[in-house]
Amino acid sequence: MGHSRAEKAQSRKRILAAAATRIREAGLEGISVGELMKSVNLTHGGFYGHFESRAHLIAAALEQALADSDKAVAAHLGEKGDLTVKSIVNSYLSPAHRDHPSSGCAIPTLASEVSRADPEVRAIMAQQLAKGFGIIGEALGETKGEANPDTEQFAASAWSMMIGAMMISRIMAGDPLADRVLAHARKSILELAQLHGARKA
């Protein structure tokens, strides 16, 4: 790779990193191409050397934000030991995660906007959600790729509660009920996990 190509690749990484952080802070519509390029010390005109359009940037930034979320979650869970439903739920439904949306899971921050976005953008988040369902399945001891309707039902229910509880808790931040919302959701999901285990026994 030539020097100029290497510089271009590095510039694209900087743009995407900044854009991924920005959409988690301000949403899909919170990106101004001019401000974004200025924040990484590049010219507005240079944007089109990296992306075909603003829509293309948003799709790539969402992919980056979701990949960053995966890395953060994996690192945190790795510190806690084995992957279990309890470790996933406790990590995700924590006040620390709620209070740092720019470095946490992008789904609760962006779900409402993505549901109204272009099919390409929706497909990116849909794929991430499907991956999340699979992670819950692995935590329950399912073989990767195994189709189990009961496990899928539990995983879909668990993620729906986790994402919804995170959104509600962020709305209510500063109110003591915000922490209780997270605690109630943790308790409900773990109770459902016990029922799921009982059905398998």
C-alpha positions as CSV (number, residue, x, y, z in Angstrom):
1,M,0.0,0.0,0.0
2,G,1.5,3.4,-1.0
3,H,1.9,6.2,1.4
4,S,-1.1,8.2,0.0
5,R,-3.3,5.1,0.1
6,A,-2.2,4.4,3.7
7,E,-3.0,8.0,4.7
8,K,-6.4,7.8,3.0
9,A,-7.2,4.6,4.9
10,Q,-6.2,6.2,8.2
11,S,-8.2,9.3,7.4
12,R,-11.3,7.2,6.8
13,K,-10.8,5.4,10.1
14,R,-10.7,8.7,11.9
15,I,-13.8,10.0,10.1
16,L,-15.7,6.8,11.0
17,A,-14.6,6.8,14.6
18,A,-15.7,10.4,15.0
19,A,-19.0,9.7,13.2
20,A,-19.8,6.6,15.3
21,T,-19.3,8.6,18.5
22,R,-21.4,11.4,17.1
23,I,-24.4,9.3,16.1
24,R,-24.5,7.7,19.6
25,E,-24.5,11.2,21.1
26,A,-26.8,13.0,18.8
27,G,-28.5,10.4,16.6
28,L,-28.4,9.7,12.9
29,E,-29.5,13.3,12.0
30,G,-26.9,14.8,14.4
31,I,-24.1,14.5,11.8
32,S,-23.0,17.6,10.0
33,V,-20.5,16.6,7.3
34,G,-18.7,20.0,7.6
35,E,-18.4,19.8,11.4
36,L,-17.4,16.1,11.3
37,M,-14.6,16.8,8.8
38,K,-13.4,19.8,10.8
39,S,-13.4,17.7,14.0
40,V,-10.8,15.3,12.4
41,N,-8.8,18.2,10.8
42,L,-9.8,17.4,7.2
43,T,-11.5,19.6,4.6
44,H,-15.2,19.4,3.8
45,G,-14.3,18.9,0.1
46,G,-12.2,15.8,1.0
47,F,-15.3,14.0,2.3
48,Y,-16.3,12.6,-1.1
49,G,-12.9,11.0,-1.5
50,H,-14.0,8.6,1.3
51,F,-17.8,8.3,1.0
52,E,-20.3,8.5,-1.9
53,S,-22.8,10.4,0.1
54,R,-23.9,11.4,3.6
55,A,-26.3,8.4,3.6
56,H,-23.3,6.1,2.8
57,L,-21.5,7.7,5.8
58,I,-24.4,7.2,8.1
59,A,-24.6,3.5,7.2
60,A,-20.9,3.0,7.7
61,A,-20.9,5.0,11.0
62,L,-23.7,2.8,12.3
63,E,-21.7,-0.3,11.5
64,Q,-18.7,1.2,13.2
65,A,-20.8,2.2,16.3
66,L,-22.2,-1.4,16.6
67,A,-18.8,-2.9,16.2
68,D,-17.5,-0.6,18.9
69,S,-20.4,-1.7,21.1
70,D,-19.5,-5.4,20.5
71,K,-15.8,-4.8,21.5
72,A,-16.8,-2.9,24.7
73,V,-19.3,-5.6,25.8
74,A,-16.8,-8.4,25.0
75,A,-14.1,-6.7,27.0
76,H,-16.4,-6.1,29.9
77,L,-17.8,-9.7,29.9
78,G,-14.2,-11.0,29.5
79,E,-13.3,-9.4,32.8
80,K,-16.2,-11.1,34.5
81,G,-15.4,-14.6,33.4
82,D,-17.8,-17.1,31.7
83,L,-20.6,-15.8,29.4
84,T,-23.9,-16.4,31.1
85,V,-27.3,-14.8,30.9
86,K,-26.7,-13.2,34.3
87,S,-23.4,-11.7,33.2
88,I,-24.9,-10.3,30.0
89,V,-27.9,-8.8,31.9
90,N,-25.9,-7.4,34.8
91,S,-23.4,-5.7,32.4
92,Y,-26.0,-4.4,30.0
93,L,-28.6,-3.2,32.5
94,S,-26.1,-1.3,34.7
95,P,-26.2,2.4,35.6
96,A,-22.7,2.8,34.2
97,H,-23.9,1.6,30.8
98,R,-26.9,3.9,31.0
99,D,-24.8,6.9,31.9
100,H,-22.3,6.6,29.0
101,P,-24.4,6.2,25.8
102,S,-21.5,7.5,23.6
103,S,-19.4,4.4,24.5
104,G,-22.2,1.8,25.1
105,C,-24.6,-0.2,23.0
106,A,-25.8,1.9,20.1
107,I,-29.1,0.1,19.8
108,P,-31.1,1.8,22.6
109,T,-29.7,5.2,21.4
110,L,-30.6,4.8,17.8
111,A,-33.4,2.2,17.5
112,S,-36.3,4.6,17.1
113,E,-34.4,6.5,14.3
114,V,-33.2,3.4,12.6
115,S,-36.8,2.0,12.5
116,R,-37.6,4.9,10.1
117,A,-34.4,4.8,8.1
118,D,-33.5,3.4,4.7
119,P,-33.7,-0.4,4.3
120,E,-29.8,-0.6,4.2
121,V,-29.5,1.1,7.6
122,R,-32.3,-1.0,9.1
123,A,-30.6,-4.2,7.8
124,I,-27.4,-3.3,9.6
125,M,-29.1,-3.0,13.0
126,A,-31.4,-6.1,12.3
127,Q,-28.2,-8.1,11.8
128,Q,-26.8,-6.8,15.1
129,L,-30.0,-7.8,16.9
130,A,-29.9,-11.3,15.4
131,K,-26.3,-11.6,16.6
132,G,-27.5,-10.6,20.1
133,F,-30.1,-13.3,20.0
134,G,-27.4,-15.7,19.2
135,I,-25.2,-14.6,22.1
136,I,-28.1,-15.2,24.5
137,G,-28.5,-18.7,22.9
138,E,-24.7,-19.4,23.5
139,A,-25.1,-18.3,27.1
140,L,-27.9,-20.8,27.5
141,G,-25.6,-23.6,26.1
142,E,-27.1,-23.7,22.6
143,T,-25.0,-24.7,19.7
144,K,-24.2,-21.8,17.5
145,G,-26.6,-21.7,14.6
146,E,-29.0,-24.1,16.3
147,A,-32.7,-23.3,15.7
148,N,-34.6,-23.6,18.9
149,P,-38.0,-21.8,19.1
150,D,-38.0,-21.7,22.9
151,T,-34.5,-20.2,23.0
152,E,-35.4,-17.7,20.3
153,Q,-38.5,-16.6,22.2
154,F,-36.4,-16.1,25.4
155,A,-33.6,-14.2,23.6
156,A,-36.1,-11.9,21.8
157,S,-37.9,-11.2,25.0
158,A,-34.7,-10.6,26.9
159,W,-33.3,-8.2,24.4
160,S,-36.7,-6.4,24.1
161,M,-36.7,-5.9,27.8
162,M,-33.0,-4.9,28.0
163,I,-33.2,-2.3,25.2
164,G,-36.6,-1.0,26.4
165,A,-35.4,-0.7,30.0
166,M,-32.2,1.1,28.9
167,M,-34.2,3.6,26.9
168,I,-36.7,4.2,29.8
169,S,-33.9,4.5,32.4
170,R,-32.1,7.1,30.2
171,I,-35.3,9.1,29.9
172,M,-35.7,9.1,33.6
173,A,-32.1,9.7,34.5
174,G,-31.7,11.6,37.8
175,D,-34.9,10.0,39.2
176,P,-34.4,7.2,41.7
177,L,-36.9,5.2,39.6
178,A,-34.4,5.1,36.7
179,D,-32.2,2.7,38.7
180,R,-35.2,0.6,39.8
181,V,-36.3,0.2,36.1
182,L,-33.0,-1.4,35.4
183,A,-33.2,-3.6,38.5
184,H,-36.8,-4.7,37.7
185,A,-35.8,-5.7,34.2
186,R,-32.8,-7.6,35.4
187,K,-35.0,-9.5,37.9
188,S,-37.6,-10.3,35.3
189,I,-35.2,-11.6,32.7
190,L,-33.4,-13.8,35.2
191,E,-36.7,-15.2,36.3
192,L,-37.6,-16.0,32.7
193,A,-34.2,-17.6,32.3
194,Q,-34.9,-19.9,35.2
195,L,-38.3,-20.9,33.6
196,H,-36.5,-21.5,30.3
197,G,-34.0,-23.8,32.0
198,A,-36.9,-25.6,33.8
199,R,-38.6,-26.2,30.4
200,K,-35.4,-27.7,29.0
201,A,-34.9,-30.0,32.0
